[in-house]
Amino acid sequence: MSVMMACWKQNEFRDEACRKEIQDFFDCASKAEAARKMRSIQGEYGNLPPQKVNMLLQRFPNKSHLS
């Protein structure tokens, strides 16, 4: 994105002068969006199903601070 913005600044914000940089930016953005969708499909966002949370809480219970 910074390359695209620098090109715009050098060429008085004319899109036709920075066509390659703009296309590269859109390609990168679409790749990042596809990667984000794959991560959400694969469950890499850190959300655990309730069964797994319950199992972990049973294995590692909170200790009472009053004892």
Summary of the structure (lengths in Angstrom):
residues: 67
radius of gyration: 23.6
end to end distance: 56.2
largest distance: 71.8
contacts: 113
relative contact order: 0.08
helix: 70%
strand: 0%
